[in-house]
Amino acid sequence: MEIFFLDVGQGTCQVIMLGQRRAIVVDCGLRNDRLVLQFLQRSGIEFLERLIVSHSHDDHIGGAVSIMGAYQPRPPSFLPVPATRTAILAVMSLKR
């Protein structure tokens, strides 16, 4: 197992490499959402085991759209903190 910390502008994205071309992503930024996606693709990740969002601020959830478009992780996990209904619905409504 390896853990990578990616600078996505205002925050940090954590990518946990599980082996066998699988990973978990924790938070995914806003402005540099393609950075996370490119990192996953260049690292040979074929399956995203889980996308975890620590809270619903745009700088943590914004990149979820492009990541979920390229990968089809299990439904995103939201840690038990207050979250806005709009942000959660935006991610959950993505086409699979």
LUMPA-482439 format. One line per field, with one value per atom (N, C-alpha, C, CB): x, y, z; residue in one letter; atom name. Coordinates in steps of 0.001 Angstrom, whole numbers. Each point is the difference from the previous one (the first is absolute). Glycine has a CB too. Example, Ala and Ser with C-alpha at 12.3 -4.5 7.8 and 13.67 -1.06 7.14 Angstrom:
LUMPA-482439
x	13190 / -890 / 900 / -1892 / 1542 / 820 / -770 / 1184;
y	-5690 / 1190 / 1200 / -1173 / 2223 / 1190 / 1090 / -628;
z	7800 / 0 / 0 / 1246 / -1966 / 60 / 730 / -2145;
resn	A / A / A / A / S / S / S / S;
name	N / CA / C / CB / N / CA / C / CB;
end
This chain:
LUMPA-482439
x	843 / -843 / 893 / -1855 / 1461 / 692 / -1041 / 1883 / -1499 / -889 / 708 / -1107 / 397 / 531 / -858 / 894 / -242 / -683 / 167 / 389 / -1501 / 37 / -483 / -366 / 1100 / -384 / -1045 / 2284 / -3514 / -1077 / -452 / -731 / 1665 / -305 / -200 / -1040 / -208 / -307 / 88 / -1470 / 1488 / 25 / 950 / -2330 / 2169 / 841 / -895 / 1884 / -1508 / -680 / 901 / -1221 / 650 / 766 / -417 / 187 / 814 / -256 / 670 / -140 / -650 / 503 / 40 / -933 / 2135 / 187 / -97 / 1466 / -2392 / -266 / 679 / -2148 / 2768 / 560 / -1036 / 1522 / -1092 / -875 / -809 / -129 / 781 / -595 / -1255 / 917 / -988 / -1142 / 461 / -1158 / 240 / 337 / -1239 / 1896 / -1631 / -1021 / 421 / -579 / -356 / 288 / -758 / 364 / 355 / -612 / 118 / 566 / -1707 / -105 / 613 / 89 / -610 / 458 / 98 / -1011 / 1021 / 256 / -1069 / 2357 / -2095 / -934 / 730 / -1399 / 2331 / 672 / 845 / 19 / 646 / 917 / -579 / 1898 / -3208 / -606 / 629 / -2139 / 2616 / 655 / 1350 / -1162 / 1769 / 1270 / -161 / 704 / -1747 / -249 / -308 / -857 / 18 / -359 / 1230 / -2283 / 3116 / 1224 / 939 / -227 / 327 / 851 / -477 / 492 / -1788 / -547 / 283 / -1792 / 1571 / 211 / 1474 / -2004 / 2874 / 1443 / 545 / 218 / -899 / 429 / -541 / 93 / -863 / -519 / -1223 / 2283 / -2948 / -1189 / -1134 / 717 / -1301 / -1121 / -1319 / 1587 / -1513 / -1223 / 134 / -449 / -496 / -28 / -912 / 418 / 203 / -706 / -997 / 1997 / -1602 / -865 / 445 / -428 / -538 / 247 / -574 / -69 / 923 / -420 / 121 / 734 / -1801 / -20 / -144 / -1018 / 1985 / -9 / -1098 / 2430 / -2734 / -1128 / -368 / 706 / -1810 / -609 / 499 / -1942 / 2994 / 507 / 525 / 583 / -748 / 390 / 1450 / -1683 / 2567 / 1416 / 303 / 550 / -1557 / 173 / -835 / 460 / -1543 / -937 / 17 / -1407 / 1956 / -78 / 565 / 129 / 968 / 617 / -718 / 2116 / -3119 / -713 / -677 / -358 / -93 / -711 / 885 / -1381 / 2577 / 868 / 512 / 673 / -401 / 492 / -1077 / 1525 / -2753 / -1076 / -392 / -817 / 1097 / -262 / 962 / -880 / 2106 / 1033 / 13 / 1362 / -1677 / -23 / -1407 / 2454 / -2801 / -1323 / 149 / -983 / 1371 / 192 / -1324 / 2036 / -1941 / -1207 / -532 / 822 / -2070 / -526 / 944 / -2333 / 2474 / 917 / -367 / 375 / 636 / -211 / 175 / 802 / -1720 / 113 / 235 / -1503 / 2592 / 279 / -1097 / 2500 / -2756 / -1135 / 221 / -500 / 476 / 66 / -1121 / 2534 / -2955 / -1072 / 372 / -675 / -264 / 239 / -1210 / 1503 / -1256 / -1118 / -721 / 1193 / -2464 / -836 / 352 / -1846 / 2099 / 315 / 1264 / -1113 / 2152 / 1271 / -149 / 1235 / -1914 / -188 / -828 / 152 / -1236 / -835 / 747 / -1989 / 2856 / 769 / 880 / -25 / 682 / 865 / -827 / 1764 / -2805 / -795 / -786 / -169 / -82 / -808 / 810 / -1526 / 2815 / 828 / -425 / 1902 / -1864 / -352 / 1078 / -1267 / 880 / 939 / 335 / -902;
y	-1163 / 1163 / 1232 / -1238 / 2218 / 1284 / 1104 / -947 / 2066 / 1148 / 1202 / -934 / 1627 / 1193 / 1184 / -1342 / 2481 / 1237 / 969 / -366 / 770 / 879 / 1390 / -1961 / 2965 / 1385 / 376 / 583 / -361 / 353 / 1439 / -2395 / 3234 / 1418 / 334 / 52 / 104 / 409 / -1162 / 1776 / -2992 / -1153 / -1070 / 494 / -1667 / -1139 / -1184 / 831 / -1549 / -1241 / -1144 / 1084 / -2104 / -1180 / -1141 / 761 / -1396 / -1153 / -1201 / 1432 / -2413 / -1204 / -1097 / 683 / -1081 / -1052 / -1344 / 1495 / -2323 / -1271 / -1187 / 947 / -715 / -1100 / -518 / -614 / -199 / -584 / 1061 / -2066 / 3227 / 1106 / 590 / -1073 / 1017 / 531 / 1121 / -2237 / 3188 / 1118 / 512 / 621 / 144 / 760 / 1457 / -1939 / 2833 / 1436 / 679 / -63 / 898 / 773 / 1472 / -1773 / 2416 / 1396 / 149 / 804 / 123 / 52 / 1403 / -2206 / 3217 / 1347 / 567 / -533 / 1729 / 666 / 434 / 778 / 111 / 583 / -1010 / 2158 / -3030 / -939 / -1403 / 1373 / -1464 / -1329 / -882 / 983 / -431 / -802 / -523 / 1353 / -650 / -454 / -1364 / 2384 / -2541 / -1271 / -1085 / 1220 / -895 / -963 / -433 / 1030 / -84 / -332 / -842 / 2115 / -1806 / -783 / -1452 / 2061 / -2255 / -1355 / -755 / 799 / -130 / -644 / -313 / 1200 / -263 / -220 / -1065 / 2372 / -2563 / -1015 / -1384 / 1774 / -1863 / -1282 / -488 / -520 / 1426 / -386 / -312 / 1430 / -2602 / -414 / -18 / -1351 / 1213 / -69 / 865 / -2317 / 3197 / 838 / -681 / 2142 / -2665 / -765 / 883 / -1497 / 2729 / 899 / 1438 / -1798 / 2705 / 1441 / 524 / 201 / 340 / 488 / 1519 / -2158 / 2816 / 1457 / 385 / 223 / 540 / 326 / 976 / -405 / 1329 / 909 / 646 / 436 / 264 / 414 / 1322 / -1230 / 1781 / 1232 / -289 / 917 / 60 / -188 / -428 / 1691 / -1236 / -340 / -1441 / 2400 / -3112 / -1415 / -920 / 692 / -149 / -825 / 290 / -87 / 1225 / 439 / -967 / 2243 / -2883 / -917 / -1327 / 1077 / -1308 / -1282 / -244 / 190 / 865 / -156 / -653 / 2009 / -1493 / -578 / -1383 / 2316 / -2505 / -1309 / -1065 / 1138 / -812 / -975 / -221 / 668 / 317 / -182 / -988 / 2312 / -2327 / -877 / -1375 / 2025 / -2051 / -1250 / -185 / 195 / -1369 / -240 / -609 / -316 / 1174 / -524 / -384 / 1411 / -2116 / -220 / 1387 / -2260 / 2367 / 1339 / 767 / -876 / 2184 / 785 / -71 / 1521 / -1466 / 5 / 1418 / -2391 / 2826 / 1293 / -251 / 1130 / -598 / -189 / 680 / -116 / -319 / 514 / 1413 / -2334 / 3279 / 1413 / 702 / -69 / 1242 / 696 / 215 / 1136 / -1362 / 165 / 671 / -2033 / 2787 / 655 / -981 / 2202 / -2101 / -891 / 137 / 166 / 1053 / 240 / -727 / 2214 / -2144 / -637 / -1514 / 1894 / -2470 / -1444 / -444 / 4 / 706 / -360 / 129 / 739 / 259 / 182 / -1206 / 2462 / -2985 / -1153 / -1271 / 1111 / -1286 / -1220 / -121 / 69 / 1053 / -29 / -287 / 1592 / -1765 / -275 / -1295 / 1230 / -1225 / -1216 / -1037 / 1327 / -2565 / -1103 / -614 / -443;
z	0 / 0 / 0 / 1211 / -2023 / -39 / 117 / -1426 / 2050 / 118 / -606 / 2098 / -2985 / -642 / 411 / -1960 / 2163 / 359 / -1154 / 2487 / -3094 / -1157 / 379 / -1518 / 1110 / 235 / -1041 / 977 / -540 / -920 / 218 / -48 / 415 / 175 / 1461 / -2258 / 2648 / 1367 / 984 / -926 / 430 / 890 / -485 / 630 / -80 / -355 / -327 / 1479 / -2514 / -369 / 425 / -1969 / 2571 / 371 / -935 / 2447 / -3049 / -855 / 655 / -2123 / 2478 / 651 / -1055 / 2290 / -2663 / -988 / 712 / -1451 / 1025 / 662 / -667 / 718 / -1860 / -774 / -978 / 1900 / -2828 / -1013 / -741 / 1383 / -1635 / -778 / 640 / -2033 / 3380 / 744 / 921 / -108 / 365 / 880 / 717 / -1513 / 2566 / 720 / -85 / 1593 / -1853 / -52 / 1131 / -2522 / 3273 / 1086 / -364 / 1755 / -1930 / -438 / -1391 / 2402 / -3155 / -1393 / -574 / -279 / 1115 / -462 / -912 / 219 / -702 / -908 / -1251 / 1933 / -1761 / -1155 / -760 / 1198 / -498 / -642 / -71 / 812 / -1075 / -4 / -1069 / 846 / -1935 / -1036 / 489 / -1773 / 2702 / 552 / 661 / 347 / 435 / 683 / -1024 / 2036 / -2995 / -1037 / -795 / -145 / -240 / -736 / 845 / -1301 / 2587 / 885 / 46 / 1369 / -1232 / 45 / -1297 / 1560 / -2681 / -1298 / -237 / -887 / 1198 / -186 / 947 / -739 / 1847 / 967 / -344 / 1744 / -2801 / -440 / 760 / -655 / 1357 / 755 / -967 / 1959 / -1799 / -842 / 760 / -1343 / 2668 / 798 / 1240 / -845 / 1025 / 1192 / 1018 / -1349 / 2364 / 1036 / 739 / 257 / 33 / 765 / -207 / 1711 / -1761 / 7 / 1303 / -2560 / 3411 / 1310 / 6 / 1140 / -707 / 72 / 1466 / -2335 / 2841 / 1430 / 371 / 37 / -932 / 210 / -1323 / 2386 / -2408 / -1256 / -584 / 776 / -274 / -602 / -1396 / 2272 / -3149 / -1396 / -180 / -577 / 1451 / -155 / 418 / 398 / 58 / 349 / -896 / 2360 / -2908 / -746 / -1503 / 2042 / -2439 / -1392 / -1016 / 876 / -577 / -949 / -139 / 535 / 296 / -38 / -1340 / 2447 / -3096 / -1265 / -1058 / 560 / -755 / -1031 / 406 / -685 / 1957 / 462 / -168 / 1648 / -1266 / -131 / -1454 / 2249 / -3100 / -1420 / -636 / -80 / 561 / -569 / 667 / -530 / 1808 / 763 / 525 / 647 / -285 / 548 / 1388 / -2318 / 3269 / 1355 / 625 / 254 / 832 / 797 / 349 / 958 / -530 / 312 / 922 / -271 / 49 / 827 / 1477 / -1935 / 2766 / 1442 / 508 / 210 / 598 / 642 / 1475 / -1713 / 2226 / 1420 / 814 / -438 / 1651 / 781 / 528 / 630 / -1549 / 367 / -752 / 415 / 29 / -705 / -1471 / 2151 / -3028 / -1427 / -630 / -51 / -1001 / -651 / -907 / 114 / -128 / -815 / -1473 / 1691 / -2146 / -1405 / -421 / 162 / 642 / -347 / -62 / 1075 / -141 / 20 / -1200 / 2510 / -2790 / -1138 / -1326 / 1303 / -1401 / -1229 / -290 / 382 / 624 / -184 / -206 / 1409 / -635 / -70 / -1312 / 2486 / -3152 / -1215 / -1259 / 1100 / -964 / -1169 / -663 / 1051 / -2365 / -736 / 210 / -1717 / 1830 / 198 / -1321 / 2267;
resn	M / M / M / M / E / E / E / E / I / I / I / I / F / F / F / F / F / F / F / F / L / L / L / L / D / D / D / D / V / V / V / V / G / G / G / G / Q / Q / Q / Q / G / G / G / G / T / T / T / T / C / C / C / C / Q / Q / Q / Q / V / V / V / V / I / I / I / I / M / M / M / M / L / L / L / L / G / G / G / G / Q / Q / Q / Q / R / R / R / R / R / R / R / R / A / A / A / A / I / I / I / I / V / V / V / V / V / V / V / V / D / D / D / D / C / C / C / C / G / G / G / G / L / L / L / L / R / R / R / R / N / N / N / N / D / D / D / D / R / R / R / R / L / L / L / L / V / V / V / V / L / L / L / L / Q / Q / Q / Q / F / F / F / F / L / L / L / L / Q / Q / Q / Q / R / R / R / R / S / S / S / S / G / G / G / G / I / I / I / I / E / E / E / E / F / F / F / F / L / L / L / L / E / E / E / E / R / R / R / R / L / L / L / L / I / I / I / I / V / V / V / V / S / S / S / S / H / H / H / H / S / S / S / S / H / H / H / H / D / D / D / D / D / D / D / D / H / H / H / H / I / I / I / I / G / G / G / G / G / G / G / G / A / A / A / A / V / V / V / V / S / S / S / S / I / I / I / I / M / M / M / M / G / G / G / G / A / A / A / A / Y / Y / Y / Y / Q / Q / Q / Q / P / P / P / P / R / R / R / R / P / P / P / P / P / P / P / P / S / S / S / S / F / F / F / F / L / L / L / L / P / P / P / P / V / V / V / V / P / P / P / P / A / A / A / A / T / T / T / T / R / R / R / R / T / T / T / T / A / A / A / A / I / I / I / I / L / L / L / L / A / A / A / A / V / V / V / V / M / M / M / M / S / S / S / S / L / L / L / L / K / K / K / K / R / R / R / R;
name	N / CA / C / CB / N / CA / C / CB / N / CA / C / CB / N / CA / C / CB / N / CA / C / CB / N / CA / C / CB / N / CA / C / CB / N / CA / C / CB / N / CA / C / CB / N / CA / C / CB / N / CA / C / CB / N / CA / C / CB / N / CA / C / CB / N / CA / C / CB / N / CA / C / CB / N / CA / C / CB / N / CA / C / CB / N / CA / C / CB / N / CA / C / CB / N / CA / C / CB / N / CA / C / CB / N / CA / C / CB / N / CA / C / CB / N / CA / C / CB / N / CA / C / CB / N / CA / C / CB / N / CA / C / CB / N / CA / C / CB / N / CA / C / CB / N / CA / C / CB / N / CA / C / CB / N / CA / C / CB / N / CA / C / CB / N / CA / C / CB / N / CA / C / CB / N / CA / C / CB / N / CA / C / CB / N / CA / C / CB / N / CA / C / CB / N / CA / C / CB / N / CA / C / CB / N / CA / C / CB / N / CA / C / CB / N / CA / C / CB / N / CA / C / CB / N / CA / C / CB / N / CA / C / CB / N / CA / C / CB / N / CA / C / CB / N / CA / C / CB / N / CA / C / CB / N / CA / C / CB / N / CA / C / CB / N / CA / C / CB / N / CA / C / CB / N / CA / C / CB / N / CA / C / CB / N / CA / C / CB / N / CA / C / CB / N / CA / C / CB / N / CA / C / CB / N / CA / C / CB / N / CA / C / CB / N / CA / C / CB / N / CA / C / CB / N / CA / C / CB / N / CA / C / CB / N / CA / C / CB / N / CA / C / CB / N / CA / C / CB / N / CA / C / CB / N / CA / C / CB / N / CA / C / CB / N / CA / C / CB / N / CA / C / CB / N / CA / C / CB / N / CA / C / CB / N / CA / C / CB / N / CA / C / CB / N / CA / C / CB / N / CA / C / CB / N / CA / C / CB / N / CA / C / CB / N / CA / C / CB / N / CA / C / CB / N / CA / C / CB / N / CA / C / CB / N / CA / C / CB / N / CA / C / CB / N / CA / C / CB / N / CA / C / CB / N / CA / C / CB / N / CA / C / CB / N / CA / C / CB / N / CA / C / CB / N / CA / C / CB;
end
